[in-house]
Amino acid sequence: MPPKRIAVDRSGSRGASRGFFASTYDTLTSSDNAAVVRSIGVFGLAVAFLASSWGEVLLPPYV
């Protein structure tokens, strides 16, 4: 018995494609990715804080 063929609609694959920024924005604002995006943001803020002069506040006093 020959294999069954699956019909594939290729007409909409090129004309309906979204731009890079629109698809990236949709991915970042998706509720499925909220925890990952939030953790990357907090990590970035922590690195920026520790790299700044405000990071010295966390050092113990020098005696």
C-alpha positions, 0 to 999 in steps of 0.5 A: 500500500503506498504512503498517504500524502499530506497536503501542505499549504505553502501559499501563506508561509512567505506572505504572512510572515511577521517581522523580526521585531514583532515576533521578538516582542510577541515572544518576550511578552508571552505569558509562557516566557514571563518567568524567564524574561523576569529572571534575565531582567533581574540578573541584568539589574544585579550585574549593573548594580554590582558593576557600578560604584553603588556595589561598594555599599555591600563591602564590609567596612575596612578596619 
